[in-house]
């Protein structure tokens, strides 16, 4: 995305595939209806080290705004 500056996990890239959302967020090996990513779902990163994350159940616990 954006000429390689932003990378979305699970997407294809010129350098090869990126890790899956499950791998990056340490999803459990077996489905567990009670599991959720505690601080949010990491979906991508940029080349300068920024992380793109969807808020989890309690964003304030992770120091982010929102409810």
QUIGI-V286847 format. One record per residue. RES is the residue in one small letter. PHI is phi as a letter, one per 20 degrees, with the letter a starting at -180 (NA if undefined). D_LAST is the distance of its C-alpha to the last C-alpha in Angstrom with 2 decimals. Layout:
# QUIGI-V286847
res,phi,d_last
RES,PHI,D_LAST
RES,PHI,D_LAST
This chain:
# QUIGI-V286847
res,phi,d_last
x,NA,28.19
x,l,29.27
x,l,32.68
x,n,31.35
x,f,29.01
x,d,25.87
x,c,26.15
x,d,24.08
x,f,24.55
x,n,26.78
x,e,28.44
x,e,32.13
x,b,33.40
x,f,36.88
x,e,36.90
x,o,36.01
x,f,33.00
x,e,29.79
x,g,28.28
x,f,26.39
x,f,22.65
x,f,23.66
x,f,25.78
x,f,23.41
x,e,20.59
x,l,23.22
x,f,22.84
x,f,25.13
x,f,28.65
x,d,28.63
x,g,25.90
x,c,23.81
x,f,21.52
x,e,19.74
x,e,19.03
x,b,15.90
x,f,15.31
x,g,13.75
x,d,12.27
x,p,11.93
x,d,14.72
x,f,17.20
x,d,18.89
x,a,21.29
x,b,22.76
x,d,25.02
x,f,28.48
x,e,27.57
x,o,25.25
x,f,21.82
x,d,19.38
x,d,17.20
x,c,14.28
x,e,11.61
x,g,8.32
x,e,8.87
x,f,7.63
x,c,6.69
x,g,6.40
x,f,7.74
x,f,10.58
x,e,11.61
x,m,11.58
x,d,9.22
x,f,7.05
x,o,3.76
x,c,0.00
